[in-house]
Amino acid sequence: MATERWARWGVYALSLVVLAVVWQIAAAGSGLLLASFTETMARLGELISNGELPEALLSSGRIFLTGLVLSILLGLPLGLVFARFPLVTAAVETYVYGLYAIPVITLVPFILAGIGFDFRAKVLVVVLTAIFPILISAMEGARSVPGRLLDVAHSYGSTERQLWADVVIPYTVPYAVTGIKQGIAGALVGTIIAELFLNATGVGDLLIRASTNFDSAGALAVTLVISVIAVSLMGVSGVVERRFAGWREGLSG
Amino acid sequence: MTTRRTGTGESAAGGRPVSAPAGQGSTATEAVPLPGEPSSAPQAVPSGRARRERRRPPNWLLRLLTGVLILVLWDLGARMLESPFIARPLGVAQAVPEVFASERFWQDAWATIGSVVYGVLIGAAAGLVLGLAMGRIKLVRWFFTSYVSALYTLPMVAVVPLMTIWLGYTPETRLVAVALSAFLPIVVTTADGSRAIPKEYLDVARTFRARVHNIWFGIALRNAIPYLIAGLQLAIARALVTAVAVEFLAGVPGLGYSILQQTRSFQQNEAFVGVIVLTLFVVAARALLTVARRRFLPWYGR
């Protein structure tokens, strides 16, 4: 399989080279509209060295992190509580899924009119995009604890509190991790939406300015950076998720 | 093979099946299906009280009461903020007949929903081809995998400004953006589906000297169908977000743009009818796909 691994990496490398070449050639023929690979990299260097990009990433990152942390802090306990009490589950389930279906982007104009475009409003957008997968995964996790485990816990006279600490919460952890991963993806979208459509600040401001100035090198550079950040975030949370998935299989097997 | 079959099983308390509708457990950007259920039949966490089979109100009543509670909280919240610029439940209900009677509303709704439908069809057709090729041919998979997964992970909203540079501020930009955001989840899911073929199928196919096209279209494509349906459910939600984003940014006429305009001219209630219609569209489209899967592929579970 060693040769196959080499072949695979060879093709990966080739695909990157092909992209750079095709990009460079396409750019040469299209003038201002499509900046070439080298121009984009030069613009990226410029945006970093004049401090615009780091500053934008910092301000967008603050919104992203605050929204994500709030979503986790609210979503996990709410999900557990919703799943724990059958009455509550029956009452809220439909609405949780219903609210999750609302395209958050359509709510942005209402948030703009009702609350404004400050930090709080932006964090609200991020929470709206991130909280539902987290909440729903916690619900699913707590609800799918095998009866077997609960029976054993009951047989050994476990109290309500012990039942939570030793069975329900540990069992829910892998689900919660998956939910948080999806929450991160949601929060990324939410951050970009908030930064583009409330008032344009941070990364959104860079993108909008590049777009209105037909600065395709700038827009490409910023989009590339966002893409790298998104891929790294999802990659890391994927690794964490897989570790916990093993745990889950161990538990249910 | 768990294409988001989540939460199978019975709630111990009510004996009511608690099932997340397929496809609903997915955000616009989630990359991986929700956790599959463990092998043994899972149960809800039975609380002490529930175990004693206490009599409880029927579910429809609970749901109704929660609905009323949500509306009351919404109204109270709007009152507390003391802002006239917030939609209120009664106001929205009153606005419905007027909005539905206006021709403009239906034109806008069709502009947005139509572009999502066409865009998803175009994206799905193209995505199916690349997905199938990536699933079956190693070289193709290796070549495209980094681009597909990078673009799949990148929120499409971030690409919208670039697209307006390249394609201008037109409805065609919306269609292209929508098609692209539908294309990626379809490629990813179809590639997974056409790759994850049980080995026995391929062995049997080889034994019977099946041609390549038999393996591709007879086995790989069929195996990918449930994945494709999951991909479509993801694609529709993502595509709608992208469509609205283009309308906001480029001022392309459609329901998203008219929501923006109405909230600017203090017609919050009218605008909210648009949000409801778009939400219902997504819910209905996903439900239709779930129904189709259950009807035509009953062996893939609920």
HADDOCK unambig.tbl for C-alpha pairs under 7 A between the chains (distance, minus, plus):
assign (segid A and resid 8 and name CA) (segid B and resid 142 and name CA) 6.10 0.50 0.50
assign (segid A and resid 11 and name CA) (segid B and resid 142 and name CA) 6.06 0.50 0.50
assign (segid A and resid 11 and name CA) (segid B and resid 143 and name CA) 5.69 0.50 0.50
assign (segid A and resid 12 and name CA) (segid B and resid 142 and name CA) 6.11 0.50 0.50
assign (segid A and resid 12 and name CA) (segid B and resid 143 and name CA) 5.78 0.50 0.50
assign (segid A and resid 15 and name CA) (segid B and resid 143 and name CA) 5.35 0.50 0.50
assign (segid A and resid 33 and name CA) (segid B and resid 165 and name CA) 6.91 0.50 0.50
assign (segid A and resid 33 and name CA) (segid B and resid 166 and name CA) 6.17 0.50 0.50
assign (segid A and resid 84 and name CA) (segid B and resid 45 and name CA) 5.85 0.50 0.50
assign (segid A and resid 85 and name CA) (segid B and resid 47 and name CA) 6.95 0.50 0.50
assign (segid A and resid 86 and name CA) (segid B and resid 13 and name CA) 6.39 0.50 0.50
assign (segid A and resid 90 and name CA) (segid B and resid 59 and name CA) 5.86 0.50 0.50
assign (segid A and resid 90 and name CA) (segid B and resid 62 and name CA) 6.81 0.50 0.50
assign (segid A and resid 90 and name CA) (segid B and resid 63 and name CA) 6.88 0.50 0.50
assign (segid A and resid 91 and name CA) (segid B and resid 59 and name CA) 6.88 0.50 0.50
assign (segid A and resid 91 and name CA) (segid B and resid 62 and name CA) 4.88 0.50 0.50
assign (segid A and resid 91 and name CA) (segid B and resid 63 and name CA) 4.61 0.50 0.50
assign (segid A and resid 91 and name CA) (segid B and resid 66 and name CA) 5.95 0.50 0.50
assign (segid A and resid 92 and name CA) (segid B and resid 63 and name CA) 6.82 0.50 0.50
assign (segid A and resid 92 and name CA) (segid B and resid 66 and name CA) 6.73 0.50 0.50
assign (segid A and resid 97 and name CA) (segid B and resid 24 and name CA) 6.93 0.50 0.50
assign (segid A and resid 101 and name CA) (segid B and resid 279 and name CA) 6.13 0.50 0.50
assign (segid A and resid 101 and name CA) (segid B and resid 283 and name CA) 6.62 0.50 0.50
assign (segid A and resid 102 and name CA) (segid B and resid 279 and name CA) 5.01 0.50 0.50
assign (segid A and resid 103 and name CA) (segid B and resid 241 and name CA) 6.38 0.50 0.50
assign (segid A and resid 103 and name CA) (segid B and resid 279 and name CA) 6.58 0.50 0.50
assign (segid A and resid 105 and name CA) (segid B and resid 241 and name CA) 6.38 0.50 0.50
assign (segid A and resid 106 and name CA) (segid B and resid 256 and name CA) 6.59 0.50 0.50
assign (segid A and resid 106 and name CA) (segid B and resid 275 and name CA) 6.14 0.50 0.50
assign (segid A and resid 109 and name CA) (segid B and resid 260 and name CA) 5.64 0.50 0.50
assign (segid A and resid 109 and name CA) (segid B and resid 263 and name CA) 6.21 0.50 0.50
assign (segid A and resid 110 and name CA) (segid B and resid 86 and name CA) 6.90 0.50 0.50
assign (segid A and resid 110 and name CA) (segid B and resid 263 and name CA) 6.43 0.50 0.50
assign (segid A and resid 113 and name CA) (segid B and resid 85 and name CA) 5.99 0.50 0.50
assign (segid A and resid 113 and name CA) (segid B and resid 263 and name CA) 6.75 0.50 0.50
assign (segid A and resid 114 and name CA) (segid B and resid 83 and name CA) 6.67 0.50 0.50
assign (segid A and resid 114 and name CA) (segid B and resid 85 and name CA) 5.65 0.50 0.50
assign (segid A and resid 114 and name CA) (segid B and resid 86 and name CA) 5.63 0.50 0.50
assign (segid A and resid 133 and name CA) (segid B and resid 27 and name CA) 6.85 0.50 0.50
assign (segid A and resid 140 and name CA) (segid B and resid 7 and name CA) 5.97 0.50 0.50
assign (segid A and resid 142 and name CA) (segid B and resid 45 and name CA) 6.79 0.50 0.50
assign (segid A and resid 143 and name CA) (segid B and resid 43 and name CA) 6.27 0.50 0.50
assign (segid A and resid 143 and name CA) (segid B and resid 44 and name CA) 4.24 0.50 0.50
assign (segid A and resid 143 and name CA) (segid B and resid 45 and name CA) 5.71 0.50 0.50
assign (segid A and resid 144 and name CA) (segid B and resid 7 and name CA) 6.48 0.50 0.50
assign (segid A and resid 144 and name CA) (segid B and resid 42 and name CA) 4.60 0.50 0.50
assign (segid A and resid 144 and name CA) (segid B and resid 43 and name CA) 5.28 0.50 0.50
assign (segid A and resid 144 and name CA) (segid B and resid 44 and name CA) 5.76 0.50 0.50
assign (segid A and resid 145 and name CA) (segid B and resid 42 and name CA) 5.76 0.50 0.50
assign (segid A and resid 145 and name CA) (segid B and resid 43 and name CA) 5.96 0.50 0.50
assign (segid A and resid 145 and name CA) (segid B and resid 44 and name CA) 6.59 0.50 0.50
assign (segid A and resid 145 and name CA) (segid B and resid 45 and name CA) 6.55 0.50 0.50
assign (segid A and resid 146 and name CA) (segid B and resid 40 and name CA) 6.88 0.50 0.50
assign (segid A and resid 146 and name CA) (segid B and resid 41 and name CA) 6.66 0.50 0.50
assign (segid A and resid 146 and name CA) (segid B and resid 42 and name CA) 4.37 0.50 0.50
assign (segid A and resid 146 and name CA) (segid B and resid 43 and name CA) 5.42 0.50 0.50
assign (segid A and resid 147 and name CA) (segid B and resid 42 and name CA) 6.30 0.50 0.50
assign (segid A and resid 147 and name CA) (segid B and resid 43 and name CA) 5.27 0.50 0.50
assign (segid A and resid 175 and name CA) (segid B and resid 35 and name CA) 6.47 0.50 0.50
assign (segid A and resid 182 and name CA) (segid B and resid 30 and name CA) 4.85 0.50 0.50
assign (segid A and resid 185 and name CA) (segid B and resid 29 and name CA) 5.58 0.50 0.50
assign (segid A and resid 185 and name CA) (segid B and resid 30 and name CA) 5.97 0.50 0.50
assign (segid A and resid 186 and name CA) (segid B and resid 27 and name CA) 6.75 0.50 0.50
assign (segid A and resid 186 and name CA) (segid B and resid 29 and name CA) 6.03 0.50 0.50
assign (segid A and resid 188 and name CA) (segid B and resid 155 and name CA) 6.99 0.50 0.50
assign (segid A and resid 189 and name CA) (segid B and resid 155 and name CA) 5.40 0.50 0.50
assign (segid A and resid 192 and name CA) (segid B and resid 157 and name CA) 6.92 0.50 0.50
assign (segid A and resid 192 and name CA) (segid B and resid 158 and name CA) 6.47 0.50 0.50
assign (segid A and resid 193 and name CA) (segid B and resid 157 and name CA) 6.91 0.50 0.50
assign (segid A and resid 207 and name CA) (segid B and resid 161 and name CA) 6.36 0.50 0.50
assign (segid A and resid 208 and name CA) (segid B and resid 161 and name CA) 6.45 0.50 0.50
assign (segid A and resid 211 and name CA) (segid B and resid 161 and name CA) 5.43 0.50 0.50
assign (segid A and resid 211 and name CA) (segid B and resid 162 and name CA) 6.34 0.50 0.50
assign (segid A and resid 211 and name CA) (segid B and resid 165 and name CA) 5.84 0.50 0.50
assign (segid A and resid 214 and name CA) (segid B and resid 165 and name CA) 5.88 0.50 0.50
assign (segid A and resid 216 and name CA) (segid B and resid 162 and name CA) 6.85 0.50 0.50
assign (segid A and resid 219 and name CA) (segid B and resid 162 and name CA) 5.99 0.50 0.50
assign (segid A and resid 223 and name CA) (segid B and resid 158 and name CA) 6.43 0.50 0.50
assign (segid A and resid 223 and name CA) (segid B and resid 159 and name CA) 6.69 0.50 0.50
assign (segid A and resid 227 and name CA) (segid B and resid 150 and name CA) 6.52 0.50 0.50
assign (segid A and resid 227 and name CA) (segid B and resid 154 and name CA) 5.00 0.50 0.50
assign (segid A and resid 230 and name CA) (segid B and resid 153 and name CA) 6.15 0.50 0.50
assign (segid A and resid 230 and name CA) (segid B and resid 154 and name CA) 5.89 0.50 0.50
assign (segid A and resid 231 and name CA) (segid B and resid 150 and name CA) 6.08 0.50 0.50
assign (segid A and resid 231 and name CA) (segid B and resid 153 and name CA) 6.02 0.50 0.50
assign (segid A and resid 252 and name CA) (segid B and resid 38 and name CA) 5.57 0.50 0.50
assign (segid A and resid 252 and name CA) (segid B and resid 39 and name CA) 6.68 0.50 0.50
assign (segid A and resid 253 and name CA) (segid B and resid 39 and name CA) 7.00 0.50 0.50
